[in-house]
Amino acid sequence: MPDAVYKFATGPERRRKLLAPFWAAGFFAVIVAVFAGGMLTDRILGLPRLLDGLAGVGIGIVLVGAGMVVYAWCVAVFLRAKGTPVPVNPPRELVQGGPYAVVRNPMLTGLFAVLFGLGFILHSMSTVLVWMPLFILLNAIWLRLVEEPELEKRLGVKYAEYRQRVPMFIPKWHRRSSAA
């Protein structure tokens, strides 16, 4: 699979631009399936509403807002680098600035925050506690087995070094050392 993604990512620009909307639509369909699965699971199992009332909505709004800011920032960085967020039409060069200086996949981190937030707004117990963790796990597996090998093949040592230095989803918090 990494070779197929590599073939598309390095192929003719026209083909990359044609495939990008289909890839994005497929990813969006998976997101819809996560929410449909969550809502259906809640209903079938008769699960209680998660943080019913303003608490759930408030948490959800904060997560959606923060996630949208991060996601939009990432899209802007990719567009400036003359690429798209879709793996079959990426920027030609390794993007290491902005949120990409802190985590390798900030776009997904932002998207995860948005989706968790929507789960809280919908008060869906299974979306937040089952379907979203499963969605994150599947994305992490995809990244490890498909996207990262493709990036290393396409971008070489530069990506390998970046991968070693920058975490996948969650920033490393470094304590500042004080001068003794």
N, C-alpha and C positions, 0 to 999 in steps of 0.2 A: 504493500500500500504506500509506503513512503516514496517508492519510485514513481508511482502513478501521480502523486501530488507533485513531486519534483518535475515530472514531465509537463504537467499543466502550468506550474509556477514559472518554469523557464521557457515555456512555449511562446508562440507568436502572440503579440499583444491583442490582436483581434479575438483570438480564441479565449484568452484570459478574460477579456471584458465581456464576452458572450456567456461564459460559464459562471461568472461571479454572481449574477442574480439568482441563478438556479441553486448554487451552493448556499447562498444566504437564505433562500426560500426553504431549502431542506432543513437548515439549522433552526429556522423559525418554526417549522412544523414540529421539530423535536421539542421545542419549548412549549408549544401549545399542547403537545402530548403529555408533558410533565404536569401542566396545570389541570388538564382534563383528567389525567390519572389520579392526581391528588384529590380533586373534588369528588370524583367517582368513588375513590377509596373511602373518603370521609363519609359519604352517603351510605355505601354498602355496609361498612362496619359500624355505622351510627356513632362516629367519633364526636366528642364535644368540640365546640368551636374554640379555637386557640386564642387566648387573650381577648375574649369578646369585649367589645366596647372600645373606648378611646385609647386604652393602653396599646392594643394590637395595631390600631390605625396609626397611632403616633409613632410607634417603632417602625411600622411599614413605611410611613412617609419619610422618616429620616433615612432609612436604608435606600429607598427608591431615589430620593434626592441626591444622596452621596454617590450612589452607583451611577446615576445618569451623568453627573459631573465628571467622574472618572472615565466613563465610557466615551462621552463626547470629546474629552481631552485626547484620548487615545486615537479616536477617529481623525481628529484634526492633525495630530502628529503624523499619522499614516498618510493622510492626503497631502501634507506638505512634503513628505518623502516620495510622492508620486506612486502611491500604492493604495490598496484598499484593505479593510479588515478581513477580507475573505482569503483563505489560504491559497486559492488558485490564482489570485492576482495580488500578490504582496508587493511591498516596496522592493526595489532592486538591492538596496543596501540595508545592513543591519541597523535597526532603529534602537538607540540606547539612551536617548534623551527623554526629558519629561518624566512621565510615570514609569517609563521603561528603564530608568536608572535605578528604580527601587524594587520592581518585580518584573519578571519576564513576561507575564501574562496579565497586565493590569486591565486590559479590555475585558477579559473573562472575569476578573475579580470584581470589576464594576457591574458587569452583567449579573453575576451571582448575587451581589447586594440588591440589585433591582428586583430580581426574581424572589429572593427571600422576602424582601419588602412587600411584594405583591401577595405572597403567601400569608404574611401577617395581616395585610389589609383585608384579604378574603377570609381571615380567621381559619385557615385550612391547616389542621393538625398534621395530616399526612403529607401535604405539600412541603411544609417546613421541616418535619422530622424524618421523612422517608424519601420522598421523590426528589427534593433538592439535593440532599446528600448523595443520592444515587447519581443524579445528573452531574454533580461535581466530580464524583469518582470516575464516571465514564469519560468526562472531559480530560481528567488527569491521565487516564490510561491512553486516550487518543493522543494527547500531547507527547507522552513518553514514547509510545510505539510508532507514531506516524509523523507528527509535525516536527518534533525535535530532531529525529534522524534526517528529515528532509532539509531542515534549516542548516544542520551541520554539513550536509552534502553540498548545499547551494552556497553557503557563506563561509565554510571552512573553519580554520583555526580561530578566527575572530568570534564566531558564534560559540565554539567550544569553550573559549576563555570566558565569554559573557555568561554562559550557562553555569560555569563553575563559580562565578562571582556573585550572581544575582539569583535570589530565590524565585520559585515558580509563581506563587500566589500571594504569600504573606511576607511583608517587608521584615528584614532583620532590624531589630532595635539595638543600636550600639550605645553603650553608656559612654558618655564623654569622660575622658580621663582628665583629671585636674592636675595642673602642674604642681609638683611636690616642692 
